[in-house]
Amino acid sequence: MIFCDSSALIKKFVAESGSGRVIAVLAAAELIAVSRLAYPEIVAALGRKHREKGLTAQGHRQALDLLEHDWRELVVVELLEEFQPLIRRLAARHGLKGADLVHLASAIWIGKSVNRRVTFVGSDARLQRAAASEKLTVVNPED
């Protein structure tokens, strides 16, 4: 099972460093999971890229359409109240930002819920270290 945080998943919708690796990893995956939080984060990032002229109007629409299409195929992990103790523990251990805590807790939770080993795909170095220390296999798209 692959779990993608927003920093990795967006690479499927816009060409940037690491896009090829993300596309290859996702193409080979049986199951791909994401946090519900990934959707608004990706939509916001695509909007920012468009406003900052890094993405044309047509490219922006195409990326959003592809996100909508692909979203239906993902296992979406909802932010559940039962995550709270896990989030507190992860915050104390790793000092991550709130959104990163949600992604990491979601990856850990889905792995335990379906009793599968999770490969965490993300671009943030601090989050990668935290995921590795929590015994997740980590893929850095930038490598």
N, C-alpha and C positions, 0 to 999 in steps of 0.2 A: 504494500500500500504506500502510495506517495501522498505526502501532505505538503501543499504549497502555501507559503505565506504570500502576501500581496506583492512584495518586492520581486518574487520569482514569477508568479503567475502573470503579471502584467507584461513580462517579456514574451509571452505568447501572442499578445495583441498588438505590440509595437516593436519594431526592430531596434534593439539596443544591445549593448554588450551582454553576452550570455543568452541571448534569445535562442540561438541554435541548440545550445545544450538543454535548455528548458524544454524546447519542442521535442527533442529526442527522448528525454527522460519521460515526458508525459505520453509520448506515442507508445512507449514500451510498457507503460503501467497498466496493471489490471484494474486497480481502483485509484481514483484521485480524490482526495479530500481537501477541503478548505474550511476556514472559519467563515461564518456569516459576515464577519467584519471585512473580509476581503472584497466583497462587492462594493460597498461605499468607498473603500480606500482606492480601488482601481478606477472607479468612475471619477472620483476626485482627481486622481493623478492624470487620467486621460484629459480631463477638462483643463488642468493646469498646463499640460504639454501643448494643448491647442491654443490656449490664451497666450502662452509664451512663444508661439510660432514654431514650436518643435513638431507640430502635427497639423496638417492642413485640415480644412473643414471636412473634406471628403475622407481623409484618413481617420479623423476623429469619429465620424459616423460609422465607418467600416469597423473600427476597433470596438465601438460600443455594440454594434450588431453581432460581431464575433463573440464578444463577452456574453451577450444574451443567449446566443445559440449554445455556447459551450457550458454555460452555467447550469443548464438543465441536465447535463451529463455528470456533474460533480456530486460527490457526497458532501453535503453542507452540514457542518457541525454548528449547532445553535449554541449560543452562550447561555449555559444553564446555571441555575443557582448552586448546584452541586459542585461547580468549578471553584467556588469561593475559597475553600480551604487549600486547594491545589494552587490557586493564584497567589494566595498569601505566602505559601511555602516557596513558590518559584520567585516571588518578589524578594523575599528575604535572602534567598540563595544567590540570585543573579543580578538584582538591581536593574531589571529591564523596564522599558517604557510600558505604559498600560496596554497599548495595542499589541506589542510583542508578547506580553504576558498572555493575552487572549489567544494568540496564534499558537504559542507553545503549549498552553494548557489544552487547547483543542486537539493538537497533535497527540499529546500523551493520552488524553481521554479516548479518542477514537481508536487508538491502538489497543488499549485495554478493553474497550467495549466489543471489538470484533476479534480480539485475541490474535492480532497480527503484528508483525514487526513493521514499524513505520520508518520510512525514509523521509526526512525533513528537507525540503528544498527551499532555500531562502538566501538572499544576498547580503543580509546584515551580519557582519562579523561577530558582534556581541551575541546576537541571537543564535548564530551557528554554534558558538562555544557553549552556550547554555543548553541547546538541544543535544549536543554531543555529550555533555556532562549528565544529561538525563537519560542517557543510553539510547538515543535515537541515532540512526545512521544519518549523516548529513551530506547533502550535495550542494556545493557552491557553484552556481551557474557560471561564475566568473572564471573558474579554473579551466 
